[in-house]
Amino acid sequence: MAMSKRREARFEVVVEQGGKPNIDGVFDDEKSATERANFLLRLAKFPVVRVVKVTGTGREETIFQKTSSGGAKLTTISPIDSANLCTDVLQVFSFDSRMTLLRLLRGYWDDQGVIPSEQLHRYYPLRYFEREALLFNPSISRLATLQAPMLGVKPHERYDQLSRLFTALKDLAQKSDTLAPFDQALMRGGVSGLLLAAVDRPVEERDRIVTHAFGTLLEPHREWGAKLSAVLRLHNEEDGESTRLVDEFAAEITDGREPIRALIGYSPDLASAILALLAALRGDLDDRLPHTEPLLALSNTLASDGTGLGFARTREALLHRIRGGLDGLTPLTRTGAASDARAFSAIVDGMIAFDGYMGGPAMAESLTRRGKTVWAAGGSDLPFEETMTRLAGRFNTAAGRLGYLLDLGASPYGHKKISVVIQRVADEFNRVKTAAELAAPGASIQEVREGLGRRLRAAGIPRALADGLIAKIATIPDDRRVSVTGSGVVAGQRLAARPTDMTVDMQAPPTPAPRLTLSYQGRTVALRDAGEDVVIGRSADCGIVLDHASASRRHAVVRLRDGAFTLEDLSRNGTRLVPQDGEQRLLKLGDVAPLSGRGEIVIGSLDLGEHPARIAWDLSGR
């Protein structure tokens, strides 16, 4: 009987704030409870943290108690403008609902060192949260204000509905032990094993089952990097459902400020941090620099995804944090305005995609606002129009320039200057000579027209002008267009090979297709079709693989676009271009140079005792 009583003992972690004790959590063993207590002490939020042992007979004994110098820090809700609507308690476990809670209660989750998936199933933390006056009532009120118009009810009526949802959530948490078999299925068989175990459960219960299993997996990991690594280990590249779920939980982990600080803690300034996130986003983080292992793991996972479409949630979360850095007042560097301007240019170039800057209207606004201050002269911010012109000028394609301008027009900030934006959009359209300049690689002309129409309307371009611009594209006959491939990717990102869809004028005489061959160590790679990029670097999945310490994993890329071959440098150490007829040129990160005739691409450092790699190119078929 005595042994039975000992087994029934539980360990409560109790915190005090304002002289009032609250239960943070209940654990089955003393070690886990003590680890949690020490973690809470490091947060310096609570003046007193203790562990209380409660026996099966109800006897209490304080076995751990420490004080901290903190306790004055207040955690409040964060401002949000939208919220996922839930009318049933099971909808609370959906990804969109978790992200709403994550952003509304960002400070709370960071203080606790958890994500919503970990605590939605735990009764005592939910009860503790309900008692936190600075969080519970304001958060319910904010959600009620946002969601009442969606339901056509008064805010106080929606408040009552949300309160009932929270009560139902607590009731489910008390029954969460029934989900333990699914936790084991995830541990033993990964995501596929979990989904197989849940196949007979109703569809509406899947999110609850999945979040409980992932929450159980993450709960022992108190550090953000460890949480991310634990989730990424479940990724199976050949399993689309595994990719989707890993993407969702990776996004939930990386969306906050504190997790990002933990992942890039080595960064000496804001610009370095943003550039590291951009490199991770592109799957091109340099593994020779002192990045944290979890950030490298994230970068490698994103790189393995080919087009990156499978990790859209994580990419959006990283872009969300990048916008947060740009929107703040922190200088990009610690060495003055000139350094800030150079760093900003590197950040801008790192965000270039086919049809604008990554991140859409919100990023276009953030870049424009920061550009006005970074490029300030004589103590005055750069005017809006000149900032817009500079940012549009970073693109070497009409699709990129127009994409940025339309995103800017669609943002609240750009909409205030819509007349200026409209004029610039019209000027840019007047320079377009062929629909191929605007065709997202792999897209049909009809898709181009429809996509442009949506973006023109979203940007507030007057309908008459928008129709006229679309009509301009429609005037180019379809049988004179060639469809290109490689849509919407970040410069330097590896593309999955895909067939080229080409429409030719059968009445025109055939024209020899241009052909560029790259030769290295007896191996020859040929480019003759638009979009078939060849990446050069140390990564095993590159088209030309180098074994040089000074080479980046993805060092440079050769492309064919609109009939022209180019070389773009993606590295930190640069690439030398040595034409047979012409002057040598050193390309740095983001530089693009045309390739013609014959020559060599040279990568490597004599200073490191290397024999530089010399990749010959030969262009023929002109």
MARTIGU-592033 format. One record per residue (C-alpha): residue number from 1; residue in one letter; x, y, z negated. Coordinates in steps of 0.25 Angstrom, whole numbers. Last residue first. Example, Ala and Ser with C-alpha at 12.3 -4.5 7.8 and 13.67 -1.06 7.14 Angstrom:
<atoms>
ATOM;pos;code;c1;c2;c3
ATOM;2;S;55;-4;-29;
ATOM;1;A;49;-18;-31;
</atoms>
This chain:
<atoms>
ATOM;pos;code;c1;c2;c3
ATOM;622;R;95;126;329;
ATOM;621;G;96;111;327;
ATOM;620;S;109;112;319;
ATOM;619;L;113;117;305;
ATOM;618;D;125;110;298;
ATOM;617;W;128;110;283;
ATOM;616;A;140;105;276;
ATOM;615;I;139;103;261;
ATOM;614;R;153;105;254;
ATOM;613;A;153;101;239;
ATOM;612;P;163;108;232;
ATOM;611;H;175;100;227;
ATOM;610;E;174;103;212;
ATOM;609;G;185;107;202;
ATOM;608;L;176;115;194;
ATOM;607;D;181;128;200;
ATOM;606;L;180;122;214;
ATOM;605;S;165;123;212;
ATOM;604;G;154;116;221;
ATOM;603;I;144;118;232;
ATOM;602;V;148;122;246;
ATOM;601;I;137;122;257;
ATOM;600;E;145;121;270;
ATOM;599;G;143;126;284;
ATOM;598;R;136;125;298;
ATOM;597;G;126;133;306;
ATOM;596;S;116;140;298;
ATOM;595;L;112;139;283;
ATOM;594;P;104;151;277;
ATOM;593;A;108;155;263;
ATOM;592;V;99;156;250;
ATOM;591;D;104;161;236;
ATOM;590;G;96;156;224;
ATOM;589;L;108;153;215;
ATOM;588;K;120;157;222;
ATOM;587;L;125;156;236;
ATOM;586;L;140;158;240;
ATOM;585;R;142;161;254;
ATOM;584;Q;153;158;264;
ATOM;583;E;154;167;276;
ATOM;582;G;150;162;290;
ATOM;581;D;152;151;301;
ATOM;580;Q;154;138;295;
ATOM;579;P;145;142;283;
ATOM;578;V;150;140;269;
ATOM;577;L;139;142;259;
ATOM;576;R;143;141;244;
ATOM;575;T;133;137;234;
ATOM;574;G;132;143;220;
ATOM;573;N;135;139;205;
ATOM;572;R;121;140;199;
ATOM;571;S;114;132;210;
ATOM;570;L;102;133;219;
ATOM;569;D;108;139;231;
ATOM;568;E;99;140;244;
ATOM;567;L;104;135;257;
ATOM;566;T;95;139;270;
ATOM;565;F;91;132;283;
ATOM;564;A;82;141;291;
ATOM;563;G;70;136;300;
ATOM;562;D;59;141;291;
ATOM;561;R;66;135;279;
ATOM;560;L;76;124;279;
ATOM;559;R;83;122;265;
ATOM;558;V;96;119;259;
ATOM;557;V;96;118;244;
ATOM;556;A;107;121;234;
ATOM;555;H;112;117;220;
ATOM;554;R;102;107;215;
ATOM;553;R;109;100;204;
ATOM;552;S;119;111;203;
ATOM;551;A;133;110;209;
ATOM;550;S;144;113;200;
ATOM;549;A;146;99;195;
ATOM;548;H;147;94;209;
ATOM;547;D;142;80;214;
ATOM;546;L;132;85;225;
ATOM;545;V;120;79;230;
ATOM;544;I;114;83;244;
ATOM;543;G;99;82;245;
ATOM;542;C;98;83;230;
ATOM;541;D;91;73;222;
ATOM;540;A;103;68;214;
ATOM;539;S;105;83;209;
ATOM;538;R;119;88;211;
ATOM;537;G;115;98;222;
ATOM;536;I;111;101;236;
ATOM;535;V;96;102;240;
ATOM;534;V;91;99;254;
ATOM;533;D;78;105;257;
ATOM;532;E;69;99;267;
ATOM;531;G;59;110;268;
ATOM;530;A;60;113;283;
ATOM;529;D;65;101;291;
ATOM;528;R;79;99;297;
ATOM;527;L;88;97;285;
ATOM;526;A;99;86;286;
ATOM;525;V;107;80;275;
ATOM;524;T;120;73;278;
ATOM;523;R;129;65;269;
ATOM;522;G;144;63;271;
ATOM;521;Q;148;70;259;
ATOM;520;Y;139;82;262;
ATOM;519;S;132;86;275;
ATOM;518;L;120;95;276;
ATOM;517;T;113;96;290;
ATOM;516;L;104;107;294;
ATOM;515;R;94;104;306;
ATOM;514;P;86;114;313;
ATOM;513;A;74;108;321;
ATOM;512;P;76;108;336;
ATOM;511;T;64;115;342;
ATOM;510;P;54;108;350;
ATOM;509;P;47;115;361;
ATOM;508;A;34;122;357;
ATOM;507;Q;21;116;362;
ATOM;506;M;20;107;350;
ATOM;505;D;20;118;340;
ATOM;504;V;25;112;328;
ATOM;503;T;19;108;314;
ATOM;502;M;28;103;304;
ATOM;501;D;25;96;291;
ATOM;500;T;38;92;284;
ATOM;499;P;38;79;276;
ATOM;498;R;42;81;262;
ATOM;497;A;55;80;254;
ATOM;496;A;53;84;239;
ATOM;495;L;59;97;237;
ATOM;494;R;70;100;227;
ATOM;493;Q;69;114;221;
ATOM;492;G;80;124;226;
ATOM;491;A;70;136;228;
ATOM;490;V;58;133;220;
ATOM;489;V;47;125;228;
ATOM;488;G;35;131;235;
ATOM;487;S;34;121;246;
ATOM;486;G;45;113;253;
ATOM;485;T;40;111;267;
ATOM;484;V;38;119;280;
ATOM;483;S;27;119;289;
ATOM;482;V;30;124;303;
ATOM;481;R;21;133;310;
ATOM;480;R;18;136;324;
ATOM;479;D;6;127;325;
ATOM;478;D;-1;134;314;
ATOM;477;P;-2;146;322;
ATOM;476;I;3;159;314;
ATOM;475;T;-9;168;313;
ATOM;474;A;-14;162;300;
ATOM;473;I;-2;168;293;
ATOM;472;K;-6;182;296;
ATOM;471;A;-21;178;293;
ATOM;470;I;-16;175;279;
ATOM;469;L;-11;190;278;
ATOM;468;G;-24;196;284;
ATOM;467;D;-32;188;274;
ATOM;466;A;-24;193;262;
ATOM;465;L;-25;207;267;
ATOM;464;A;-40;206;268;
ATOM;463;R;-41;199;255;
ATOM;462;P;-33;209;247;
ATOM;461;I;-21;203;241;
ATOM;460;G;-25;200;226;
ATOM;459;A;-13;191;224;
ATOM;458;A;-22;179;222;
ATOM;457;R;-29;182;235;
ATOM;456;L;-15;182;242;
ATOM;455;R;-11;169;235;
ATOM;454;R;-24;162;239;
ATOM;453;G;-23;166;254;
ATOM;452;L;-8;163;254;
ATOM;451;G;-11;149;249;
ATOM;450;E;-22;147;259;
ATOM;449;R;-14;152;271;
ATOM;448;V;-2;144;267;
ATOM;447;E;-11;131;265;
ATOM;446;Q;-16;133;279;
ATOM;445;I;-2;134;284;
ATOM;444;S;1;121;278;
ATOM;443;A;11;120;266;
ATOM;442;G;23;111;265;
ATOM;441;P;32;123;262;
ATOM;440;A;24;135;258;
ATOM;439;A;21;142;271;
ATOM;438;L;23;157;270;
ATOM;437;E;35;158;279;
ATOM;436;A;30;147;288;
ATOM;435;A;18;156;291;
ATOM;434;T;27;164;300;
ATOM;433;K;31;179;302;
ATOM;432;V;29;184;288;
ATOM;431;R;33;199;287;
ATOM;430;N;19;204;287;
ATOM;429;F;16;195;275;
ATOM;428;E;27;202;267;
ATOM;427;D;21;215;269;
ATOM;426;A;7;211;265;
ATOM;425;V;12;205;252;
ATOM;424;R;20;218;249;
ATOM;423;Q;8;226;251;
ATOM;422;I;-1;217;243;
ATOM;421;V;10;217;232;
ATOM;420;V;10;233;231;
ATOM;419;S;-5;233;231;
ATOM;418;I;-6;222;220;
ATOM;417;K;2;230;210;
ATOM;416;K;-7;226;198;
ATOM;415;H;-9;213;204;
ATOM;414;G;6;210;203;
ATOM;413;Y;5;211;188;
ATOM;412;P;-7;202;187;
ATOM;411;S;-1;192;196;
ATOM;410;A;-7;188;209;
ATOM;409;G;1;199;217;
ATOM;408;L;14;194;211;
ATOM;407;D;10;180;216;
ATOM;406;L;7;186;230;
ATOM;405;L;20;193;230;
ATOM;404;Y;28;181;226;
ATOM;403;G;22;172;236;
ATOM;402;L;24;182;247;
ATOM;401;R;39;183;244;
ATOM;400;G;40;168;243;
ATOM;399;A;32;165;256;
ATOM;398;A;40;176;264;
ATOM;397;T;53;169;261;
ATOM;396;N;66;174;256;
ATOM;395;F;61;177;242;
ATOM;394;R;68;186;232;
ATOM;393;G;62;198;240;
ATOM;392;A;49;196;233;
ATOM;391;L;55;198;220;
ATOM;390;R;62;211;225;
ATOM;389;T;49;216;231;
ATOM;388;M;41;214;219;
ATOM;387;T;51;221;210;
ATOM;386;E;51;233;220;
ATOM;385;E;36;234;220;
ATOM;384;F;35;233;205;
ATOM;383;P;45;244;202;
ATOM;382;L;58;240;195;
ATOM;381;D;58;244;181;
ATOM;380;S;64;257;177;
ATOM;379;G;77;258;169;
ATOM;378;G;85;262;181;
ATOM;377;A;83;249;188;
ATOM;376;A;74;238;184;
ATOM;375;W;76;224;191;
ATOM;374;V;74;216;178;
ATOM;373;T;62;225;174;
ATOM;372;K;54;224;187;
ATOM;371;G;59;210;190;
ATOM;370;R;53;205;176;
ATOM;369;R;39;210;180;
ATOM;368;T;40;204;194;
ATOM;367;L;45;191;190;
ATOM;366;S;34;190;179;
ATOM;365;E;23;193;190;
ATOM;364;A;28;184;200;
ATOM;363;M;29;173;189;
ATOM;362;A;14;175;185;
ATOM;361;P;10;175;200;
ATOM;360;G;17;162;203;
ATOM;359;G;27;154;195;
ATOM;358;M;38;152;205;
ATOM;357;Y;40;164;213;
ATOM;356;G;34;165;227;
ATOM;355;D;30;155;239;
ATOM;354;F;43;146;240;
ATOM;353;A;48;147;226;
ATOM;352;I;57;158;220;
ATOM;351;M;59;157;205;
ATOM;350;G;74;155;204;
ATOM;349;D;76;167;213;
ATOM;348;V;68;176;202;
ATOM;347;I;76;170;191;
ATOM;346;A;89;173;198;
ATOM;345;S;85;187;201;
ATOM;344;F;81;189;186;
ATOM;343;A;95;184;182;
ATOM;342;R;101;195;191;
ATOM;341;A;92;206;186;
ATOM;340;D;94;202;171;
ATOM;339;S;109;202;173;
ATOM;338;A;109;216;179;
ATOM;337;A;99;221;168;
ATOM;336;G;108;216;156;
ATOM;335;T;116;205;150;
ATOM;334;R;107;197;142;
ATOM;333;T;99;191;153;
ATOM;332;L;84;190;157;
ATOM;331;P;80;201;147;
ATOM;330;T;68;197;138;
ATOM;329;L;56;205;140;
ATOM;328;G;47;194;144;
ATOM;327;D;39;191;157;
ATOM;326;L;51;184;163;
ATOM;325;G;53;174;151;
ATOM;324;G;38;171;151;
ATOM;323;R;38;169;166;
ATOM;322;I;49;159;164;
ATOM;321;R;41;152;154;
ATOM;320;H;29;151;163;
ATOM;319;L;38;146;174;
ATOM;318;L;42;134;165;
ATOM;317;A;28;131;162;
ATOM;316;E;24;132;177;
ATOM;315;R;36;122;181;
ATOM;314;T;31;113;170;
ATOM;313;R;17;113;175;
ATOM;312;A;21;111;190;
ATOM;311;F;29;99;187;
ATOM;310;G;25;90;198;
ATOM;309;L;26;101;209;
ATOM;308;G;41;101;206;
ATOM;307;T;44;98;221;
ATOM;306;G;54;87;218;
ATOM;305;D;50;83;203;
ATOM;304;S;64;79;200;
ATOM;303;A;68;93;198;
ATOM;302;L;57;96;188;
ATOM;301;T;62;84;180;
ATOM;300;N;76;88;181;
ATOM;299;S;73;103;176;
ATOM;298;L;65;97;164;
ATOM;297;A;76;88;160;
ATOM;296;L;86;100;161;
ATOM;295;L;77;108;152;
ATOM;294;P;76;96;142;
ATOM;293;E;91;94;142;
ATOM;292;T;94;109;138;
ATOM;291;H;102;117;148;
ATOM;290;P;116;119;146;
ATOM;289;L;120;120;161;
ATOM;288;R;125;108;169;
ATOM;287;D;111;103;172;
ATOM;286;D;108;115;181;
ATOM;285;L;93;116;181;
ATOM;284;D;88;114;195;
ATOM;283;G;74;108;193;
ATOM;282;R;68;121;198;
ATOM;281;L;60;123;185;
ATOM;280;A;73;120;177;
ATOM;279;A;80;130;185;
ATOM;278;L;69;140;183;
ATOM;277;L;69;137;168;
ATOM;276;A;85;139;168;
ATOM;275;L;83;152;175;
ATOM;274;I;73;157;165;
ATOM;273;A;82;153;153;
ATOM;272;S;94;160;160;
ATOM;271;A;86;172;163;
ATOM;270;L;81;173;148;
ATOM;269;D;95;172;142;
ATOM;268;P;106;163;137;
ATOM;267;S;99;150;140;
ATOM;266;Y;102;138;131;
ATOM;265;G;89;137;125;
ATOM;264;I;83;133;139;
ATOM;263;L;74;122;134;
ATOM;262;A;72;127;120;
ATOM;261;R;68;141;125;
ATOM;260;I;58;134;135;
ATOM;259;P;52;126;124;
ATOM;258;E;51;139;115;
ATOM;257;R;44;147;126;
ATOM;256;G;33;138;130;
ATOM;255;D;29;131;143;
ATOM;254;T;40;120;142;
ATOM;253;I;32;109;134;
ATOM;252;E;19;111;141;
ATOM;251;A;25;111;154;
ATOM;250;A;33;98;151;
ATOM;249;F;20;92;146;
ATOM;248;E;13;95;159;
ATOM;247;D;24;91;168;
ATOM;246;V;26;78;161;
ATOM;245;L;11;75;163;
ATOM;244;R;11;79;178;
ATOM;243;T;24;71;181;
ATOM;242;S;19;59;174;
ATOM;241;E;7;59;182;
ATOM;240;G;15;61;195;
ATOM;239;D;23;48;192;
ATOM;238;E;36;47;201;
ATOM;237;E;44;57;193;
ATOM;236;N;41;51;180;
ATOM;235;H;42;61;168;
ATOM;234;L;41;55;154;
ATOM;233;R;55;60;151;
ATOM;232;L;51;74;154;
ATOM;231;V;41;74;142;
ATOM;230;A;52;70;132;
ATOM;229;S;61;80;137;
ATOM;228;L;51;91;136;
ATOM;227;K;49;88;121;
ATOM;226;A;63;87;118;
ATOM;225;G;66;101;124;
ATOM;224;W;55;107;116;
ATOM;223;E;60;101;103;
ATOM;222;R;51;95;93;
ATOM;221;H;50;81;100;
ATOM;220;P;42;71;91;
ATOM;219;E;29;77;97;
ATOM;218;L;32;76;111;
ATOM;217;L;28;61;114;
ATOM;216;T;16;62;105;
ATOM;215;G;12;75;113;
ATOM;214;F;14;67;126;
ATOM;213;A;5;56;121;
ATOM;212;H;-5;66;115;
ATOM;211;T;-5;74;128;
ATOM;210;V;-8;62;137;
ATOM;209;I;-19;57;129;
ATOM;208;R;-26;71;128;
ATOM;207;D;-24;74;142;
ATOM;206;R;-30;60;146;
ATOM;205;E;-42;61;138;
ATOM;204;E;-51;68;149;
ATOM;203;V;-47;56;159;
ATOM;202;P;-54;46;150;
ATOM;201;R;-44;35;145;
ATOM;200;D;-42;23;153;
ATOM;199;V;-29;28;159;
ATOM;198;A;-23;32;146;
ATOM;197;A;-13;21;145;
ATOM;196;L;-9;22;159;
ATOM;195;L;-7;37;158;
ATOM;194;L;2;35;146;
ATOM;193;G;10;24;153;
ATOM;192;S;12;33;165;
ATOM;191;V;16;45;157;
ATOM;190;G;27;36;150;
ATOM;189;G;25;22;147;
ATOM;188;R;30;19;133;
ATOM;187;M;29;33;126;
ATOM;186;L;17;37;135;
ATOM;185;A;10;24;131;
ATOM;184;Q;13;26;117;
ATOM;183;D;7;40;116;
ATOM;182;F;-5;34;123;
ATOM;181;P;-7;24;112;
ATOM;180;A;-6;35;102;
ATOM;179;L;-19;42;107;
ATOM;178;T;-28;36;96;
ATOM;177;D;-19;44;86;
ATOM;176;S;-25;57;92;
ATOM;175;K;-38;56;84;
ATOM;174;Q;-35;67;75;
ATOM;173;A;-31;75;86;
ATOM;172;L;-44;73;93;
ATOM;171;D;-51;80;81;
ATOM;170;K;-41;91;82;
ATOM;169;L;-45;93;96;
ATOM;168;A;-59;93;94;
ATOM;167;T;-58;104;83;
ATOM;166;F;-50;112;94;
ATOM;165;L;-61;110;104;
ATOM;164;R;-71;115;94;
ATOM;163;S;-63;128;91;
ATOM;162;L;-62;130;107;
ATOM;161;Q;-77;129;108;
ATOM;160;D;-78;139;96;
ATOM;159;Y;-69;149;103;
ATOM;158;R;-76;147;116;
ATOM;157;E;-89;152;110;
ATOM;156;H;-81;164;103;
ATOM;155;P;-75;167;117;
ATOM;154;K;-89;168;123;
ATOM;153;V;-93;158;134;
ATOM;152;G;-92;157;149;
ATOM;151;L;-83;145;149;
ATOM;150;M;-72;151;156;
ATOM;149;P;-75;165;150;
ATOM;148;A;-73;158;136;
ATOM;147;Q;-59;152;139;
ATOM;146;L;-50;164;138;
ATOM;145;T;-56;170;125;
ATOM;144;A;-58;156;119;
ATOM;143;L;-43;153;122;
ATOM;142;R;-39;165;115;
ATOM;141;S;-48;163;103;
ATOM;140;I;-44;149;101;
ATOM;139;S;-29;154;101;
ATOM;138;P;-32;165;92;
ATOM;137;N;-39;156;82;
ATOM;136;F;-29;145;81;
ATOM;135;L;-16;153;82;
ATOM;134;L;-14;164;71;
ATOM;133;A;-24;156;62;
ATOM;132;E;-16;143;62;
ATOM;131;R;-26;134;55;
ATOM;130;E;-30;128;68;
ATOM;129;F;-15;125;72;
ATOM;128;Y;-13;117;59;
ATOM;127;R;-25;109;63;
ATOM;126;L;-20;106;76;
ATOM;125;P;-6;103;70;
ATOM;124;Y;-13;93;61;
ATOM;123;Y;-22;86;72;
ATOM;122;R;-11;83;82;
ATOM;121;H;-16;80;96;
ATOM;120;L;-15;94;102;
ATOM;119;Q;-2;95;95;
ATOM;118;E;8;89;105;
ATOM;117;S;1;92;118;
ATOM;116;P;1;107;113;
ATOM;115;I;16;108;114;
ATOM;114;V;25;107;102;
ATOM;113;G;36;115;94;
ATOM;112;Q;27;120;84;
ATOM;111;D;32;134;85;
ATOM;110;D;32;133;101;
ATOM;109;W;17;127;100;
ATOM;108;Y;13;139;92;
ATOM;107;G;20;150;100;
ATOM;106;R;14;145;113;
ATOM;105;L;-1;144;108;
ATOM;104;L;-8;150;120;
ATOM;103;R;3;144;129;
ATOM;102;L;2;130;124;
ATOM;101;L;-13;130;122;
ATOM;100;T;-15;134;137;
ATOM;99;M;-5;124;141;
ATOM;98;R;-12;113;133;
ATOM;97;S;-25;116;140;
ATOM;96;D;-19;116;154;
ATOM;95;F;-12;102;151;
ATOM;94;S;-25;96;146;
ATOM;93;F;-26;92;131;
ATOM;92;V;-36;103;128;
ATOM;91;Q;-45;96;138;
ATOM;90;L;-48;85;128;
ATOM;89;V;-55;95;119;
ATOM;88;D;-66;98;129;
ATOM;87;T;-69;112;135;
ATOM;86;C;-55;116;138;
ATOM;85;L;-51;129;146;
ATOM;84;N;-37;131;149;
ATOM;83;A;-33;145;145;
ATOM;82;S;-29;158;152;
ATOM;81;D;-23;171;148;
ATOM;80;I;-14;167;137;
ATOM;79;P;-7;175;126;
ATOM;78;S;0;167;115;
ATOM;77;I;-6;163;102;
ATOM;76;T;1;166;89;
ATOM;75;T;13;161;80;
ATOM;74;L;18;170;69;
ATOM;73;K;32;169;64;
ATOM;72;A;33;173;49;
ATOM;71;G;36;159;44;
ATOM;70;G;50;158;45;
ATOM;69;S;61;157;35;
ATOM;68;S;59;143;33;
ATOM;67;T;55;134;22;
ATOM;66;K;56;119;20;
ATOM;65;Q;48;108;14;
ATOM;64;F;49;93;16;
ATOM;63;I;43;81;7;
ATOM;62;T;31;88;2;
ATOM;61;E;23;77;-4;
ATOM;60;E;8;75;-3;
ATOM;59;R;-1;63;-9;
ATOM;58;G;-13;60;0;
ATOM;57;T;-13;45;-3;
ATOM;56;G;-7;42;11;
ATOM;55;T;4;51;8;
ATOM;54;V;6;65;13;
ATOM;53;K;21;69;15;
ATOM;52;V;22;85;16;
ATOM;51;V;32;91;25;
ATOM;50;R;35;106;23;
ATOM;49;V;37;118;31;
ATOM;48;V;37;132;25;
ATOM;47;P;39;146;30;
ATOM;46;F;33;142;44;
ATOM;45;K;37;148;57;
ATOM;44;A;52;146;56;
ATOM;43;L;51;136;69;
ATOM;42;R;63;128;62;
ATOM;41;L;54;125;50;
ATOM;40;L;44;119;60;
ATOM;39;F;54;110;66;
ATOM;38;N;59;106;52;
ATOM;37;A;44;102;48;
ATOM;36;R;42;94;61;
ATOM;35;E;55;86;58;
ATOM;34;T;50;84;44;
ATOM;33;A;37;78;48;
ATOM;32;S;43;69;59;
ATOM;31;K;53;63;48;
ATOM;30;E;42;62;37;
ATOM;29;D;34;52;46;
ATOM;28;D;19;52;50;
ATOM;27;F;18;67;53;
ATOM;26;V;7;78;51;
ATOM;25;G;9;91;57;
ATOM;24;D;9;106;54;
ATOM;23;I;0;106;42;
ATOM;22;N;-2;120;37;
ATOM;21;P;2;127;23;
ATOM;20;K;-2;141;21;
ATOM;19;G;7;151;14;
ATOM;18;G;8;160;27;
ATOM;17;Q;14;148;34;
ATOM;16;E;16;135;28;
ATOM;15;V;19;122;36;
ATOM;14;V;16;108;33;
ATOM;13;V;21;95;40;
ATOM;12;E;13;84;35;
ATOM;11;F;19;70;33;
ATOM;10;R;10;58;32;
ATOM;9;A;10;46;23;
ATOM;8;E;2;34;27;
ATOM;7;R;14;25;28;
ATOM;6;R;17;28;14;
ATOM;5;K;3;24;9;
ATOM;4;S;4;10;17;
ATOM;3;M;18;7;10;
ATOM;2;A;11;10;-3;
ATOM;1;M;0;0;0;
</atoms>
